[in-house]
């Protein structure tokens, strides 16, 4: 596993695919994050998420969370642990660590940040998200917050690399202006993973394709 982490760190240093990877899993009509940010004067809210990697039964896995149903934009959706940047946070990496602890109970000192992916703008909630990749030396004990997490989903890297999980479908955008969106998604544990989470996974998948996953 440590060799894999070393290879992953090296692959991240080769540069990020960014918008090219994002486009593969973006809903129809969604624009490029950096292009949007360069052309708008509207202030955005910022947040950070964590891809928590760990070994389970000799497989490298990551944890996703299913949000509870509520009256909001991301009701019932699949996401990474994470949340809003707060002024007390020293940086976005600290935001991702803090929110991961608050949502799934994995202590900050158990996670070593090994890199980050391209930031992504989410139009329905007006959030600019900074994704980080963290590694746990030992399989963590998960204690999800019932208010924030309805279910934990453990995704094997080998499953993510299987192109057959990519599909296409229709989704409701959520929020005040609820409309139908055509979008690609990953079918994982009988759940449809789409939107920002799928876009982040798409870039991570391209990074993983640079290395041999044992």
N, C-alpha and C positions, 0 to 999 in steps of 0.2 A: 504493500500500500504506500509506503514512504517513497518508493521508486516512482510510483504513479504520480504522487503529489509533486515530486521533483520534475517529472516530465511535463506536468500541467503548468507549473510555474514557468518553465522554459517556453512552453507553447504560448502562454499569455504575453511573454516579452516580445513575441514575433509580430505583435500588432493585432488590433481588433478588427473583425470584418464589419462591425457597425451596421450601417443602413442596408448593406447588401444582404446580410443575414436577417435583419429585421423584416425586410420586404417579403421574405419567404413565408412568414407567418402573420403578416399584417392583414387586418380586415380591409376589404375593398374600399378604396377612397382615402385611407389613412396616409397622411403625408410623412415626410422625413422629419425626425426630431430636430436636427441641427438647422435644417432649412426653416422650419417653423420658428424656432427661437431667434434666428437672425432677422426675421421679418415681422416680429410682433413686439408691441410695447406693453402688452398686457402682462402684469406680474404673475408668476406661477408659484405654486406651493411646491416645496421640495420634500422628498422622502427617500428612504433607503431600504433595501431588502437584502436578505442573506441567503445564498445557496449553501446550505450546511451539508458538507460531505462527511461521510463516515463509513466504516467497514461493518458489514453485517453478513455473517455466513460466507466469508471470503469474497463478498461482492461489494463494490463501491456503490453507495446509494446516497440519495439526497432526500430531504423532507419537504413536502408541500403541505399546505393547509387548505381545508375547505371552510370558507367563511359561513357563518350562520345566516339564515334568511332574516332580512331586516329591510326597512324602508330606506334603501340607499342604492348608490350606483353599482356597487360590487357585491350585492346580495347573493349569497350562495355560490360565489365563484371560487375557483382554485387559484391560490397565490403562493408566494413565498412568504415566510415570516418577515415582517418589516413594518414600517410606519413612518409617521411624520417627523421631520427634523425639528428639534427643539433647541432653543438658544443655549441651553446648558450643555449641549453636545459639542465636543471639541471639533468634530468633523463628521462626515457622512458615514464613515466606517463605524464610528462610535454609535451613531443612530441605529445602524443595522444590528450591531451587537446588543444594544439596550432593548430594542424592540423584539429581537429574537428571544431574549430572556423573558420579557414580559408576556410574549404570546405562547411560547412552547416550553419555557422553563429550562432551557440550556444556558448554563452560566457563561458569562463573557470570557472567563479565563480558560474555558474548555475549548474555545474556538480560536484557531490561528488564521487570520486573514491572509490568503495567499495571492489574492489578486482581485481585480474588478472588471466588469464588462462595461459596454457603452451605455450611457444614460439614455433614458427613453421617456418621452412625453406622453401622458395619458389624457386625451381631450375631455372625456366625460367628467373627470374629477379635477382637471386642471393641475395635475401633479407631475412634476419632473422627478423621475425615479432613478436613483443611483444603485445599481446591483453590485453586490460584493460576493466573493467566493471564499468560504471558510472551511477549515478542515479540523475535525476532532480526532485526536490520537486514539481515544477509546470510544466505543459505541456509547453515545450519550443517553442519559435517562430523560425522557420527555414527560413534561408535566404541563399539558396545554391549558390555557385559560379558557374556561367554558364560555365566557362572554365573547371571546374573539375567535375561537376555533370550534368548529362543529366536528371536524374529523382530521386526522393526520393521514397523509398518503406518502408511502415510501417508494421512491422511483429509482430503479436500478439504472446505472449509466448504460448498461447493455441494452436495456429496453428503449431508452432515449435514442440510441444509435440505430434502432430498427426503423427503417423508413416506412414500414407498414402501419405504424401508429398515426401517421399524418393523414388527416381526412378533411373534408370540407362540409360546412353546414350553415344554418341560419341561427342567429342569436338576437335577443333584444338588448339594446344598448344600455338600458337602465338610466336612472337620473330623471330630471324633470321633463326632458324631451325624449320619450321612449320610442325608439324606432327599430325596425328590423335591419340587421347587418349580416351580410354574407362574409364568412371568414373561414380560414383554415383553422384546424385545431388538432391537438394530440389526444388520442383516446388512451387514457391511463386509468387502470383500475375501474373501468366502466364509467369514468368521468370524462367530460369534455373540457380540456384545458385550452383556453383560447385567450385572445387579447394580449395584454402586456406580459403575462406569465409565459405564454407560448412564444412571444417575440424574444423574450430573454432566453428561454430554453433553446431557441433556434440559433442564437449567437453562441451559446455555450456548446451546443452540439458541433458547430463548425470548429470551435477551438479543440474539442475532444477528437475530432477527425484528424487532427494533426499528429496525434500520438496513438500508440498502440495501447488499448485498454486491456489489462490482464484480467 
